[in-house]
Amino acid sequence: VDTGGQRRAPLVLIADDDREVRSALRLALLEVSAQAPASTCCTLAEARDADEVRAHLQGPPIDAVLLDWELPGLAASNVLLDIKAQAPHCTVIALSGRPEARELPQKTRAKPWR
């Protein structure tokens, strides 16, 4: 990521209450990052609940969030709106094993990705 002439690794936040899911996502991202050119490697951070997501938003700019749609602490649509309000450039990928997550775009006015 170019930040005014200086390059930094993209910061990806993995937000899920399940430690095993966070670990699996971290390993997958590290594997992909290891195969990518050095200029595209990423830095990873983790959050277990909505409060931790909000705390990360106060730190270095987050470039992408892998968001558990059922993250504890608040309705996921509110967490998504908080992320977009504080980090409008941030890409958010909402993850869920539940079929009702398909309602995400309608509830948040987000653009669906399929």
N, C-alpha and C positions, 0 to 999 in steps of 0.2 A: 504494500500500500504506500502510495506517495503522499507524504505529509509536508507539503511546502518545500519540496526539494530534497527531503530526507526520506529514505525508504525504510519501512518497518514491516515485520512479518504481520500478516493479518491475524487478528485476535478472534478466536472462535470460542463462544461460551456454550458449554454442554449443560443444559438445565433439565434435570430429571431427578426425582426422589429415589429412584432405584439405583443403588450403587453398582450393581452388575450391568445395568443398561449404560450408565455413564462410563464404566470401564470398557465395555464393548465398543461404544462409540469412539472413545479416546483411542483405543488400539487401532480401529479402522482408520481414523483420521491420521494417526501417526504413520501407519503403513503407507497411505496415499502420499502423505507429506514427504516421507523418506524417498519415494520414487520420483518426486517432482524436482524441478530445478531449484537450487538453493534460494533463488529470489521469490519463489512461491510457497515456501514452507510457512507453516502457521504456528501461532502460539495458542495453547489451549488453556481454558479456565473452566471451572465447574461450579454449579449451583444446585443445591438440594431442594430449594423452595423459592417462592416468589420474593421473599425478603432478601435472599442471597442474590437473586437476579438484580433487584433494585440496587443492592450494594455495589455490584459489579458495574452498573450503569454510572456510578459516581467516579469510577476510576478511568483508566485508559480507554480510548474509544474502542467499542466492540464492533467488529465488522460483520459477524454472523452469529446467530443463536440457533442451536438445535433445541427446540422447546417442547417439553412434554406437555401435551394439551391438558393433562390433568395434574399439573404441578400443584402441590399443596401450598396453601397460604392465601389464595384468592382465585377468583374465576380466571381461567386462562385468557379469556378475551380481554380482561382488564390488564393482565400482565403484558399481553401483546400490544395493547394501546399504550401502556407505559413505555415499552421499549421503543415503539415508533415515535412517541413524543420526545423522548430524551436522546434517541439515536436514529433520526429519520433515514440515514444512509444505510442502516443495518439491514442485512438480509435475515429474515426469520423463516426457519423451516419448522413447522409444527408437526410433531409426531404423536400418533395415537394408535392403539390397537382396537379402538372402538369405532363402530360404523357412524355414530352420530357426529364424529369429528368432521364429516363432510359438510356440516353446516357452518364451518369456520368462516368461509368467505362472506356468507350472508350476514353473520353476526358482527363481523368486524370491518366489513367493507374492504377486506384484503383481496389481493389478486390470487386466485388459486394457481397452483403449479401441479401439473399432472404429468 
